[in-house]
Amino acid sequence: MSTAKSTSVLGFVLALGSAASFALSGIFASALMESGWTAGAAVTARISFAALLLLAPTAYMLRGSWQLVRRAWGSILLFGLLAVAGCQLAFFLAVQFIPPSLALLIEFMGPVLLILWSWLRTRISPNFITLLGAALAVLGLVAVSGGVLGSGLHPLGILFALIAAVGNAAYFAAGAKVDHGIAPLPFVGLGLGVGAIVLALFSATGLLPFAVSDEPGTVAGVSLAPWVLVACMVLVSTVLAYLLGVAAARKLGATVASFTGYSEPLFGIVWTILLLSVLPTSAQWVGAALIVAGVVTVKVGELRAARVADPQT
């Protein structure tokens, strides 16, 4: 296997691992909220403890090379403000006005925004195969999320969900940059630190409702203490998920990695089956197939564009 192909395969594995880890966050957060936690408290704890966990390894890996941080301050702020804090806050605010399924659908328009941004920036239109893949993936997401576009169209909800979509796009765009020379772990650590500060400020001022409880939560019929749920959410659905996602974006590029992120709702279905014993509908199965077809088609489109640009590849 050539180096390029092995890199691409590893990138897909990392992206799928990231999506699977992110998809578990809903299970853990739901258990916390059912036990009395607010969504604001859950997301603030998630990001803040993850930032603290990565503080020491981030400082260790950046020893003697803090000049790289000065060079990458724009990407770090973009990642922390939009991809971490902005995306989380905007989605939380959106679901107060529109159904969560619709908010999720709009948030996952991030990969499409990336294509449009690249189109505007380079003045080079995406090829038909890439656009077809994007359309298939979006249709699949509609089916999986069960989003009903004709109901719950509150303008504030749509606005906040669109901001979340921008944050979703920023996650892959900032994560894919490698010119600053910062490895994935310290980059994620710095970005989570920025996001944690913003979320803590919103919580402290009351703009983000913050309430916790010591009541246990239930996952797969098992009663778990709140600290166990928070630990799982921090270690698996935040630290591991972000690290794998940034590493994948650097190997696949922002566009392909972002569309591979559409597998997150698919893993959401898998975890729902395994942990909650809830079977998906036939429409969700069709949606899952469309998402997979869309991701593969986008990758084919990217490969074809690369060959046109460089016939020797």
Buried (B, 14 or more C-beta within 10 A) or exposed (E): EEEEEEBBEBBBEBBBBBBBBBBBBBBBBBBBBEBBBBBBBBBBBBBBBBBBBBBEEBEEBBEEEEEBBEBBEEBBBBBBBBBBBBBBBBBBBBBEBBBBBBBBBBBBBBBBBBBBBBEEEEEEEBBEBBBBBBBBBBBBBBBBBBBEEEEBEBEEBBBBBBBBBBBBBBBBBBBBBBEBEBBBBBBBBBBBBBBBBBBBEBBEEEEBEBEBBEEBBBBEEEEBEBEBBBBBBBBBBBBBBBBBBBBBBBBBBBBBBBBBBBBBBBBBBBBBEEBBEEEBEEEBBBBBBBBBBBBBBBBBBBBBBEEEEEEEE
